[in-house]
Amino acid sequence: MTHKKVKGASSYDGALLICQNLAKLTAYELVGDQILMPGDGASSPTTALSLVLMPGVSLASSEMAKGIAMLGTSALGVRCLLSDGSERIADFTVLFAEEGRAERFAFMRPWLSPDGDLYLIPSEDAEAGNVTSFKFDRGLRKAKQPWFDQADRKRGLDEAFALLLADETSDRLG
């Protein structure tokens, strides 16, 4: 799955579906189609960080990272890619704000742990040397590699794709 094509409206509709399912699967609620806010059962807004979502068909740019740094909140560029075989792929660009700066991590994929924790991990298309993973946990935080071996990595990717690309997701994780 290394060569991917993005197909306009179906890709944008897929990106919105991913955003909606992401909100349902985490401790967040989707406000409009742009912001994840702590849900009713979440802790106070001072301890749970908001995330800005940017559903679209193009890759979130480094220029966007500069704006995110000024806002001081992290953001997710969300795309729904179609492989050559028409398989849908959830693709994320993390714009991670920290100490007045924002780092950009492109070609991230969702991964689900056996315990139901949701992560973003680098895809095989990520820049060489990007080993940073992120965990959804009252915000998006950097995490160590969550998978044990390639079989566990594939299992977690398959399960996360199934949940984020499902037409109806009713259960929250955790």
N, CA, C and O atoms as a DFTB+ gen file, in Angstrom:
696 C
 N C O
     1  1       0.832      -1.177       0.000
     2  2       0.000       0.000       0.000
     3  2       0.880       1.245       0.000
     4  3       0.791       2.058       0.921
     5  1       1.707       1.407      -0.990
     6  2       2.583       2.560      -0.984
     7  2       2.151       3.646      -1.955
     8  3       2.434       4.818      -1.708
     9  1       1.475       3.305      -3.053
    10  2       1.027       4.318      -3.999
    11  2      -0.450       4.579      -3.763
    12  3      -1.262       3.655      -3.810
    13  1      -0.803       5.831      -3.510
    14  2      -2.178       6.176      -3.190
    15  2      -2.671       7.291      -4.073
    16  3      -1.895       8.129      -4.531
    17  1      -3.970       7.298      -4.310
    18  2      -4.608       8.367      -5.058
    19  2      -5.680       8.981      -4.167
    20  3      -6.298       8.283      -3.364
    21  1      -5.896      10.254      -4.303
    22  2      -6.968      10.930      -3.580
    23  2      -8.029      11.290      -4.607
    24  3      -7.714      11.844      -5.661
    25  1      -9.271      10.983      -4.308
    26  2     -10.359      11.248      -5.245
    27  2     -11.355      12.211      -4.614
    28  3     -12.223      11.786      -3.852
    29  1     -11.247      13.484      -4.914
    30  2     -12.117      14.593      -4.549
    31  2     -13.195      14.382      -3.525
    32  3     -12.896      14.148      -2.354
    33  1     -14.466      14.460      -3.941
    34  2     -15.604      14.491      -3.027
    35  2     -15.691      13.234      -2.163
    36  3     -15.965      13.326      -0.967
    37  1     -15.464      12.076      -2.747
    38  2     -15.555      10.862      -1.934
    39  2     -14.479      10.873      -0.856
    40  3     -14.700      10.366       0.244
    41  1     -13.330      11.440      -1.157
    42  2     -12.270      11.555      -0.176
    43  2     -12.655      12.521       0.946
    44  3     -12.408      12.240       2.118
    45  1     -13.259      13.655       0.589
    46  2     -13.669      14.615       1.605
    47  2     -14.786      14.022       2.467
    48  3     -14.766      14.167       3.690
    49  1     -15.754      13.357       1.840
    50  2     -16.810      12.699       2.614
    51  2     -16.219      11.650       3.549
    52  3     -16.660      11.507       4.689
    53  1     -15.224      10.922       3.065
    54  2     -14.549       9.935       3.902
    55  2     -13.816      10.589       5.060
    56  3     -13.809      10.063       6.172
    57  1     -13.189      11.756       4.796
    58  2     -12.481      12.487       5.859
    59  2     -13.464      12.937       6.942
    60  3     -13.155      12.856       8.131
    61  1     -14.643      13.409       6.538
    62  2     -15.658      13.802       7.527
    63  2     -16.135      12.598       8.332
    64  3     -16.338      12.703       9.542
    65  1     -16.315      11.461       7.675
    66  2     -16.711      10.234       8.379
    67  2     -15.656       9.843       9.405
    68  3     -15.988       9.475      10.531
    69  1     -14.392       9.922       9.020
    70  2     -13.308       9.615       9.951
    71  2     -13.361      10.546      11.158
    72  3     -13.215      10.094      12.293
    73  1     -13.569      11.849      10.924
    74  2     -13.657      12.823      12.024
    75  2     -14.815      12.490      12.962
    76  3     -14.655      12.523      14.182
    77  1     -15.974      12.172      12.398
    78  2     -17.132      11.838      13.225
    79  2     -16.864      10.589      14.057
    80  3     -17.167      10.565      15.250
    81  1     -16.302       9.559      13.443
    82  2     -16.006       8.329      14.178
    83  2     -14.905       8.529      15.209
    84  3     -14.944       7.935      16.286
    85  1     -13.930       9.358      14.882
    86  2     -12.866       9.665      15.835
    87  2     -13.450      10.286      17.099
    88  3     -13.049       9.932      18.207
    89  1     -14.388      11.203      16.940
    90  2     -15.028      11.833      18.094
    91  2     -15.792      10.793      18.920
    92  3     -15.761      10.835      20.150
    93  1     -16.468       9.871      18.256
    94  2     -17.234       8.849      18.971
    95  2     -16.339       7.849      19.696
    96  3     -16.734       7.282      20.715
    97  1     -15.141       7.635      19.177
    98  2     -14.248       6.622      19.738
    99  2     -13.322       7.151      20.825
   100  3     -12.618       6.374      21.470
   101  1     -13.316       8.446      21.033
   102  2     -12.442       9.042      22.034
   103  2     -13.290       9.764      23.068
   104  3     -14.517       9.661      23.057
   105  1     -12.643      10.484      23.948
   106  2     -13.343      11.222      25.007
   107  2     -13.769      12.604      24.518
   108  3     -13.914      13.534      25.312
   109  1     -13.967      12.732      23.210
   110  2     -14.275      14.032      22.620
   111  2     -15.612      14.033      21.918
   112  3     -16.172      12.991      21.576
   113  1     -16.108      15.255      21.712
   114  2     -17.292      15.469      20.906
   115  2     -16.900      16.368      19.751
   116  3     -16.076      17.270      19.902
   117  1     -17.492      16.117      18.606
   118  2     -17.218      16.918      17.425
   119  2     -18.098      18.156      17.471
   120  3     -19.318      18.053      17.599
   121  1     -17.484      19.319      17.367
   122  2     -18.210      20.588      17.344
   123  2     -18.096      21.101      15.917
   124  3     -17.005      21.452      15.466
   125  1     -19.222      21.146      15.201
   126  2     -19.159      21.446      13.780
   127  2     -18.425      20.287      13.121
   128  3     -18.663      19.127      13.459
   129  1     -17.543      20.588      12.191
   130  2     -16.716      19.513      11.632
   131  2     -15.242      19.857      11.781
   132  3     -14.400      19.360      11.033
   133  1     -14.933      20.719      12.760
   134  2     -13.570      21.209      12.861
   135  2     -12.874      21.000      14.203
   136  3     -11.645      20.965      14.242
   137  1     -13.610      20.861      15.297
   138  2     -12.952      20.856      16.603
   139  2     -13.442      19.688      17.449
   140  3     -14.642      19.428      17.535
   141  1     -12.503      18.990      18.071
   142  2     -12.839      17.979      19.061
   143  2     -12.740      18.620      20.435
   144  3     -11.683      19.117      20.825
   145  1     -13.841      18.604      21.160
   146  2     -13.879      19.170      22.508
   147  2     -14.082      18.036      23.502
   148  3     -14.669      17.009      23.160
   149  1     -13.595      18.214      24.746
   150  2     -13.835      17.178      25.758
   151  2     -15.327      16.908      25.887
   152  3     -16.126      17.842      25.945
   153  1     -15.708      15.625      25.931
   154  2     -17.113      15.251      26.037
   155  2     -17.655      15.465      27.434
   156  3     -16.925      15.863      28.342
   157  1     -18.943      15.197      27.603
   158  2     -19.620      15.411      28.887
   159  2     -18.948      14.663      30.034
   160  3     -18.846      15.188      31.143
   161  1     -18.490      13.442      29.774
   162  2     -17.885      12.638      30.828
   163  2     -16.411      12.934      31.035
   164  3     -15.775      12.344      31.908
   165  1     -15.869      13.836      30.245
   166  2     -14.433      14.130      30.333
   167  2     -14.158      15.059      31.501
   168  3     -15.070      15.667      32.061
   169  1     -12.900      15.156      31.855
   170  2     -12.515      16.063      32.925
   171  2     -12.647      17.503      32.458
   172  3     -13.019      17.752      31.312
   173  1     -12.351      18.434      33.320
   174  2     -12.544      19.848      32.991
   175  2     -11.701      20.257      31.797
   176  3     -10.683      19.627      31.508
   177  1     -12.126      21.330      31.084
   178  2     -11.391      21.766      29.909
   179  2      -9.939      22.151      30.195
   180  3      -9.125      22.200      29.273
   181  1      -9.607      22.421      31.451
   182  2      -8.224      22.777      31.753
   183  2      -7.303      21.566      31.731
   184  3      -6.090      21.711      31.573
   185  1      -7.875      20.359      31.890
   186  2      -7.023      19.169      31.862
   187  2      -7.188      18.359      30.585
   188  3      -6.319      17.552      30.256
   189  1      -8.276      18.554      29.862
   190  2      -8.471      17.870      28.590
   191  2      -8.294      18.894      27.475
   192  3      -8.985      19.912      27.440
   193  1      -7.383      18.623      26.584
   194  2      -7.044      19.577      25.548
   195  2      -7.898      19.398      24.311
   196  3      -8.190      18.272      23.909
   197  1      -8.305      20.515      23.702
   198  2      -9.056      20.461      22.462
   199  2      -8.120      20.156      21.307
   200  3      -6.920      20.421      21.375
   201  1      -8.677      19.601      20.257
   202  2      -7.931      19.329      19.036
   203  2      -8.669      19.978      17.873
   204  3      -9.897      19.924      17.806
   205  1      -7.937      20.582      16.973
   206  2      -8.532      21.140      15.772
   207  2      -8.430      20.082      14.686
   208  3      -7.359      19.525      14.448
   209  1      -9.548      19.810      14.030
   210  2      -9.568      18.862      12.922
   211  2      -9.614      19.624      11.613
   212  3     -10.296      20.641      11.488
   213  1      -8.882      19.119      10.648
   214  2      -8.874      19.742       9.326
   215  2      -9.154      18.674       8.286
   216  3      -8.228      18.187       7.638
   217  1     -10.443      18.294       8.112
   218  2     -10.743      17.287       7.092
   219  2     -10.500      17.884       5.712
   220  3     -10.821      19.047       5.466
   221  1      -9.939      17.093       4.825
   222  2      -9.679      17.611       3.494
   223  2      -9.155      16.551       2.561
   224  3      -9.114      15.366       2.890
   225  1      -8.752      17.003       1.381
   226  2      -8.223      16.087       0.381
   227  2      -6.740      16.313       0.129
   228  3      -6.111      15.541      -0.593
   229  1      -6.174      17.367       0.719
   230  2      -4.738      17.608       0.536
   231  2      -4.015      17.487       1.874
   232  3      -4.629      17.592       2.936
   233  1      -2.732      17.272       1.812
   234  2      -1.896      17.078       2.986
   235  2      -1.768      18.390       3.761
   236  3      -1.528      19.439       3.162
   237  1      -1.924      18.343       5.077
   238  2      -1.731      19.539       5.909
   239  2      -0.288      20.008       5.750
   240  3       0.643      19.210       5.857
   241  1      -0.106      21.283       5.500
   242  2       1.213      21.814       5.154
   243  2       2.016      22.268       6.375
   244  3       1.495      22.397       7.483
   245  1       3.293      22.502       6.126
   246  2       4.163      23.053       7.156
   247  2       3.723      24.471       7.514
   248  3       3.896      24.903       8.654
   249  1       3.156      25.197       6.551
   250  2       2.655      26.548       6.823
   251  2       1.513      26.512       7.842
   252  3       1.395      27.399       8.687
   253  1       0.679      25.480       7.751
   254  2      -0.404      25.325       8.726
   255  2       0.163      25.136      10.127
   256  3      -0.428      25.588      11.107
   257  1       1.307      24.471      10.219
   258  2       1.940      24.242      11.519
   259  2       2.292      25.559      12.190
   260  3       2.208      25.667      13.413
   261  1       2.681      26.556      11.419
   262  2       3.006      27.872      11.994
   263  2       1.773      28.493      12.644
   264  3       1.863      29.066      13.730
   265  1       0.629      28.379      11.983
   266  2      -0.616      28.895      12.560
   267  2      -1.020      28.140      13.806
   268  3      -1.491      28.737      14.774
   269  1      -0.839      26.835      13.791
   270  2      -1.160      26.004      14.948
   271  2      -0.259      26.372      16.126
   272  3      -0.712      26.390      17.271
   273  1       0.992      26.662      15.856
   274  2       1.915      27.071      16.924
   275  2       1.409      28.337      17.599
   276  3       1.499      28.468      18.819
   277  1       0.875      29.275      16.811
   278  2       0.348      30.520      17.383
   279  2      -0.901      30.255      18.213
   280  3      -1.113      30.910      19.234
   281  1      -1.733      29.301      17.790
   282  2      -2.933      28.955      18.553
   283  2      -2.587      28.214      19.843
   284  3      -3.293      28.338      20.844
   285  1      -1.505      27.448      19.816
   286  2      -1.089      26.704      20.999
   287  2      -1.860      25.428      21.230
   288  3      -1.798      24.863      22.321
   289  1      -2.586      24.958      20.230
   290  2      -3.297      23.688      20.344
   291  2      -2.886      22.802      19.190
   292  3      -2.554      23.296      18.113
   293  1      -2.905      21.522      19.398
   294  2      -2.538      20.600      18.329
   295  2      -3.687      20.437      17.349
   296  3      -4.842      20.713      17.674
   297  1      -3.357      19.986      16.145
   298  2      -4.359      19.812      15.096
   299  2      -4.086      18.538      14.333
   300  3      -2.968      18.024      14.315
   301  1      -5.143      18.038      13.700
   302  2      -5.041      16.851      12.871
   303  2      -5.565      17.161      11.474
   304  3      -6.724      17.540      11.307
   305  1      -4.715      16.999      10.487
   306  2      -5.181      17.006       9.110
   307  2      -5.691      15.601       8.836
   308  3      -4.962      14.630       9.037
   309  1      -6.927      15.479       8.382
   310  2      -7.564      14.179       8.207
   311  2      -7.922      13.995       6.735
   312  3      -8.613      14.821       6.138
   313  1      -7.436      12.893       6.163
   314  2      -7.769      12.565       4.779
   315  2      -8.249      11.125       4.690
   316  3      -7.893      10.285       5.516
   317  1      -9.054      10.857       3.688
   318  2      -9.453       9.495       3.360
   319  2      -8.881       9.209       1.981
   320  3      -9.366       9.722       0.973
   321  1      -7.843       8.384       1.954
   322  2      -7.181       8.050       0.701
   323  2      -7.784       6.783       0.112
   324  3      -8.353       5.957       0.825
   325  1      -7.649       6.649      -1.181
   326  2      -8.060       5.430      -1.858
   327  2      -6.830       4.804      -2.487
   328  3      -6.123       5.452      -3.259
   329  1      -6.573       3.545      -2.158
   330  2      -5.431       2.849      -2.757
   331  2      -5.776       2.499      -4.196
   332  3      -6.912       2.682      -4.632
   333  1      -4.800       1.998      -4.926
   334  2      -5.047       1.582      -6.311
   335  2      -6.151       0.541      -6.389
   336  3      -6.863       0.466      -7.390
   337  1      -6.300      -0.262      -5.342
   338  2      -7.347      -1.278      -5.298
   339  2      -8.658      -0.754      -4.740
   340  3      -9.545      -1.547      -4.423
   341  1      -8.807       0.559      -4.611
   342  2     -10.005       1.234      -4.084
   343  2     -10.256       0.939      -2.607
   344  3     -11.386       1.071      -2.139
   345  1      -9.235       0.547      -1.878
   346  2      -9.348       0.379      -0.433
   347  2      -9.236       1.759       0.216
   348  3      -8.344       2.536      -0.126
   349  1     -10.140       2.067       1.151
   350  2     -10.080       3.354       1.857
   351  2      -9.043       3.286       2.969
   352  3      -8.926       2.279       3.668
   353  1      -8.290       4.376       3.122
   354  2      -7.217       4.449       4.103
   355  2      -7.365       5.743       4.891
   356  3      -7.428       6.824       4.306
   357  1      -7.422       5.640       6.213
   358  2      -7.449       6.826       7.076
   359  2      -6.027       7.357       7.195
   360  3      -5.120       6.634       7.608
   361  1      -5.837       8.619       6.833
   362  2      -4.508       9.231       6.832
   363  2      -4.558      10.513       7.656
   364  3      -5.475      11.320       7.507
   365  1      -3.572      10.693       8.521
   366  2      -3.521      11.862       9.392
   367  2      -2.190      12.576       9.251
   368  3      -1.150      11.951       9.043
   369  1      -2.240      13.898       9.370
   370  2      -1.043      14.695       9.580
   371  2      -1.220      15.339      10.942
   372  3      -2.192      16.058      11.177
   373  1      -0.289      15.084      11.831
   374  2      -0.344      15.660      13.175
   375  2       0.458      16.953      13.169
   376  3       1.626      16.963      12.781
   377  1      -0.165      18.035      13.597
   378  2       0.519      19.300      13.841
   379  2       0.529      19.444      15.355
   380  3      -0.463      19.857      15.956
   381  1       1.642      19.104      15.956
   382  2       1.747      18.981      17.407
   383  2       2.352      20.244      18.004
   384  3       3.525      20.546      17.785
   385  1       1.541      20.977      18.760
   386  2       1.980      22.234      19.371
   387  2       2.570      21.962      20.750
   388  3       1.997      21.247      21.573
   389  1       3.740      22.564      20.968
   390  2       4.425      22.376      22.240
   391  2       5.414      23.522      22.415
   392  3       6.251      23.765      21.545
   393  1       5.317      24.221      23.534
   394  2       6.248      25.298      23.886
   395  2       6.388      26.356      22.790
   396  3       7.497      26.783      22.466
   397  1       5.245      26.777      22.220
   398  2       5.253      27.853      21.235
   399  2       5.668      27.448      19.840
   400  3       5.770      28.299      18.956
   401  1       5.909      26.170      19.622
   402  2       6.271      25.664      18.290
   403  2       5.298      24.557      17.912
   404  3       4.569      24.039      18.757
   405  1       5.297      24.204      16.636
   406  2       4.485      23.072      16.193
   407  2       5.309      22.212      15.247
   408  3       5.892      22.708      14.283
   409  1       5.349      20.918      15.536
   410  2       6.013      19.957      14.671
   411  2       4.970      19.318      13.759
   412  3       3.806      19.173      14.132
   413  1       5.399      18.945      12.573
   414  2       4.509      18.317      11.594
   415  2       4.930      16.862      11.392
   416  3       6.091      16.575      11.097
   417  1       3.968      15.944      11.556
   418  2       4.188      14.517      11.361
   419  2       3.169      14.035      10.330
   420  3       1.989      13.885      10.649
   421  1       3.614      13.792       9.100
   422  2       2.713      13.405       8.018
   423  2       2.642      11.890       7.881
   424  3       3.485      11.160       8.402
   425  1       1.622      11.437       7.172
   426  2       1.411      10.022       6.848
   427  2       1.317       9.157       8.097
   428  3       1.978       8.124       8.204
   429  1       0.486       9.593       9.040
   430  2       0.240       8.836      10.257
   431  2      -1.020       7.990      10.056
   432  3      -1.950       8.395       9.359
   433  1      -1.030       6.822      10.674
   434  2      -2.157       5.896      10.558
   435  2      -2.725       5.586      11.938
   436  3      -1.990       5.571      12.926
   437  1      -4.035       5.339      12.007
   438  2      -4.632       4.972      13.297
   439  2      -4.277       3.531      13.653
   440  3      -4.195       2.660      12.787
   441  1      -4.072       3.307      14.937
   442  2      -3.740       1.982      15.446
   443  2      -4.506       1.779      16.751
   444  3      -4.542       2.675      17.594
   445  1      -5.114       0.613      16.921
   446  2      -5.918       0.311      18.106
   447  2      -5.243      -0.775      18.920
   448  3      -4.919      -1.843      18.401
   449  1      -5.031      -0.495      20.214
   450  2      -4.411      -1.491      21.094
   451  2      -5.441      -2.548      21.464
   452  3      -6.640      -2.318      21.307
   453  1      -4.995      -3.707      21.955
   454  2      -5.939      -4.730      22.410
   455  2      -6.833      -4.224      23.548
   456  3      -7.932      -4.739      23.751
   457  1      -6.361      -3.214      24.290
   458  2      -7.150      -2.636      25.381
   459  2      -8.115      -1.556      24.906
   460  3      -8.877      -1.011      25.704
   461  1      -8.086      -1.244      23.616
   462  2      -8.996      -0.242      23.070
   463  2      -8.445       1.171      23.066
   464  3      -9.203       2.115      22.843
   465  1      -7.148       1.352      23.304
   466  2      -6.554       2.687      23.236
   467  2      -6.244       3.017      21.782
   468  3      -5.742       2.173      21.039
   469  1      -6.543       4.239      21.384
   470  2      -6.343       4.660      20.005
   471  2      -5.061       5.486      19.893
   472  3      -4.831       6.414      20.668
   473  1      -4.237       5.127      18.915
   474  2      -2.959       5.788      18.648
   475  2      -2.909       6.236      17.196
   476  3      -3.703       5.790      16.367
   477  1      -1.974       7.114      16.903
   478  2      -1.564       7.411      15.539
   479  2      -0.108       7.000      15.436
   480  3       0.724       7.406      16.247
   481  1       0.192       6.187      14.426
   482  2       1.551       5.676      14.256
   483  2       2.035       6.020      12.845
   484  3       1.218       6.229      11.948
   485  1       3.356       6.081      12.642
   486  2       3.871       6.386      11.301
   487  2       3.555       5.254      10.319
   488  3       3.671       4.075      10.654
   489  1       3.158       5.628       9.115
   490  2       2.918       4.629       8.067
   491  2       4.240       4.269       7.404
   492  3       5.280       4.858       7.698
   493  1       4.183       3.311       6.520
   494  2       5.380       2.969       5.761
   495  2       5.776       4.111       4.823
   496  3       6.898       4.127       4.318
   497  1       4.872       5.068       4.581
   498  2       5.157       6.220       3.719
   499  2       5.692       7.426       4.494
   500  3       6.037       8.441       3.889
   501  1       5.765       7.329       5.818
   502  2       6.240       8.448       6.636
   503  2       7.710       8.724       6.331
   504  3       8.432       7.863       5.829
   505  1       8.126       9.934       6.645
   506  2       9.517      10.311       6.422
   507  2      10.444       9.356       7.175
   508  3      10.151       8.932       8.293
   509  1      11.541       9.038       6.548
   510  2      12.524       8.161       7.191
   511  2      12.939       8.756       8.534
   512  3      13.184       9.957       8.645
   513  1      13.011       7.928       9.519
   514  2      13.425       8.384      10.844
   515  2      12.271       8.826      11.733
   516  3      12.485       9.070      12.921
   517  1      11.044       8.937      11.196
   518  2       9.910       9.303      12.035
   519  2       9.437       8.071      12.782
   520  3       8.795       7.190      12.211
   521  1       9.758       8.018      14.054
   522  2       9.335       6.904      14.899
   523  2       8.343       7.373      15.961
   524  3       7.985       6.613      16.861
   525  1       7.907       8.613      15.855
   526  2       7.000       9.185      16.855
   527  2       5.591       8.641      16.666
   528  3       5.058       8.639      15.557
   529  1       5.004       8.187      17.744
   530  2       3.603       7.778      17.784
   531  2       2.872       8.731      18.719
   532  3       3.496       9.410      19.535
   533  1       1.550       8.780      18.599
   534  2       0.724       9.632      19.443
   535  2      -0.420       8.809      20.007
   536  3      -0.917       7.892      19.353
   537  1      -0.839       9.140      21.227
   538  2      -1.961       8.475      21.865
   539  2      -3.046       9.497      22.153
   540  3      -2.764      10.604      22.611
   541  1      -4.294       9.117      21.881
   542  2      -5.434       9.952      22.261
   543  2      -5.705       9.691      23.729
   544  3      -6.137       8.601      24.105
   545  1      -5.449      10.705      24.567
   546  2      -5.599      10.542      26.009
   547  2      -5.785      11.928      26.614
   548  3      -4.810      12.544      27.045
   549  1      -7.000      12.422      26.654
   550  2      -7.280      13.783      27.133
   551  2      -6.448      14.799      26.365
   552  3      -5.914      15.756      26.924
   553  1      -6.361      14.564      25.113
   554  2      -5.537      15.341      24.213
   555  2      -4.744      14.364      23.381
   556  3      -4.968      13.155      23.449
   557  1      -3.846      14.863      22.619
   558  2      -2.986      14.024      21.809
   559  2      -1.598      14.166      22.384
   560  3      -1.045      15.266      22.407
   561  1      -1.025      13.067      22.851
   562  2       0.307      13.154      23.441
   563  2       1.249      12.173      22.757
   564  3       0.827      11.139      22.238
   565  1       2.531      12.518      22.767
   566  2       3.533      11.637      22.191
   567  2       3.609      10.368      23.029
   568  3       3.465      10.399      24.252
   569  1       3.837       9.252      22.342
   570  2       3.885       7.955      23.020
   571  2       4.974       7.087      22.398
   572  3       5.407       7.314      21.268
   573  1       5.399       6.099      23.156
   574  2       6.346       5.117      22.640
   575  2       5.635       4.205      21.646
   576  3       4.406       4.158      21.607
   577  1       6.406       3.491      20.851
   578  2       5.839       2.550      19.890
   579  2       4.887       1.603      20.616
   580  3       5.310       0.900      21.533
   581  1       3.609       1.568      20.226
   582  2       2.650       0.760      20.970
   583  2       2.555      -0.709      20.545
   584  3       2.019      -1.511      21.309
   585  1       3.038      -1.090      19.392
   586  2       2.909      -2.469      18.935
   587  2       4.150      -3.282      19.287
   588  3       5.244      -2.746      19.460
   589  1       3.939      -4.602      19.386
   590  2       5.014      -5.507      19.789
   591  2       5.811      -6.036      18.605
   592  3       7.040      -6.091      18.649
   593  1       5.106      -6.425      17.547
   594  2       5.749      -6.988      16.365
   595  2       4.903      -6.632      15.146
   596  3       3.876      -5.968      15.282
   597  1       5.312      -7.059      13.974
   598  2       4.602      -6.691      12.751
   599  2       3.177      -7.251      12.710
   600  3       2.279      -6.606      12.170
   601  1       2.965      -8.421      13.266
   602  2       1.611      -8.989      13.307
   603  2       0.695      -8.128      14.183
   604  3      -0.457      -7.881      13.824
   605  1       1.204      -7.674      15.325
   606  2       0.430      -6.815      16.215
   607  2       0.181      -5.455      15.553
   608  3      -0.899      -4.880      15.693
   609  1       1.182      -4.948      14.837
   610  2       1.026      -3.675      14.125
   611  2      -0.089      -3.785      13.096
   612  3      -0.954      -2.912      13.021
   613  1      -0.075      -4.847      12.305
   614  2      -1.097      -5.038      11.278
   615  2      -2.477      -5.210      11.907
   616  3      -3.449      -4.633      11.421
   617  1      -2.578      -5.996      12.985
   618  2      -3.858      -6.187      13.661
   619  2      -4.437      -4.856      14.111
   620  3      -5.608      -4.565      13.871
   621  1      -3.603      -4.046      14.771
   622  2      -4.059      -2.762      15.282
   623  2      -4.469      -1.789      14.184
   624  3      -5.435      -1.041      14.336
   625  1      -3.735      -1.802      13.083
   626  2      -4.093      -0.953      11.934
   627  2      -5.435      -1.385      11.345
   628  3      -6.305      -0.552      11.091
   629  1      -5.598      -2.690      11.130
   630  2      -6.839      -3.209      10.552
   631  2      -8.044      -2.872      11.429
   632  3      -9.085      -2.453      10.922
   633  1      -7.905      -3.054      12.738
   634  2      -9.018      -2.775      13.651
   635  2      -9.346      -1.279      13.692
   636  3     -10.517      -0.900      13.711
   637  1      -8.321      -0.438      13.705
   638  2      -8.555       1.013      13.732
   639  2      -9.202       1.484      12.435
   640  3     -10.123       2.300      12.470
   641  1      -8.735       0.984      11.291
   642  2      -9.351       1.355      10.011
   643  2     -10.820       0.958       9.993
   644  3     -11.675       1.733       9.566
   645  1     -11.106      -0.250      10.459
   646  2     -12.490      -0.726      10.462
   647  2     -13.384       0.190      11.297
   648  3     -14.508       0.487      10.894
   649  1     -12.901       0.636      12.446
   650  2     -13.705       1.511      13.306
   651  2     -13.843       2.921      12.736
   652  3     -14.935       3.488      12.749
   653  1     -12.758       3.487      12.242
   654  2     -12.797       4.875      11.762
   655  2     -13.489       5.020      10.415
   656  3     -13.971       6.104      10.085
   657  1     -13.544       3.960       9.641
   658  2     -14.179       4.037       8.324
   659  2     -15.563       3.396       8.304
   660  3     -16.187       3.296       7.248
   661  1     -16.046       2.960       9.475
   662  2     -17.380       2.362       9.562
   663  2     -18.444       3.443       9.385
   664  3     -18.284       4.578       9.833
   665  1     -19.523       3.065       8.728
   666  2     -20.602       4.033       8.509
   667  2     -21.332       4.390       9.797
   668  3     -21.871       5.490       9.916
   669  1     -21.355       3.471      10.765
   670  2     -21.952       3.779      12.067
   671  2     -21.084       3.203      13.163
   672  3     -20.846       1.997      13.210
   673  1     -20.609       4.068      14.048
   674  2     -19.836       3.650      15.218
   675  2     -20.561       4.195      16.432
   676  3     -20.689       5.409      16.584
   677  1     -21.043       3.307      17.306
   678  2     -21.837       3.789      18.427
   679  2     -21.120       3.707      19.767
   680  3     -21.491       4.410      20.707
   681  1     -20.110       2.871      19.870
   682  2     -19.447       2.701      21.158
   683  2     -18.188       3.539      21.268
   684  3     -17.400       3.632      20.328
   685  1     -18.012       4.152      22.441
   686  2     -16.757       4.847      22.733
   687  2     -15.774       3.852      23.279
   688  3     -16.154       2.866      23.911
   689  1     -14.524       4.105      23.038
   690  2     -13.484       3.235      23.586
   691  2     -13.268       3.533      25.049
   692  3     -13.627       4.606      25.533
   693  1     -12.672       2.569      25.764
   694  2     -12.218       2.773      27.128
   695  2     -13.340       2.940      28.039
   696  3     -13.138       3.123      29.240
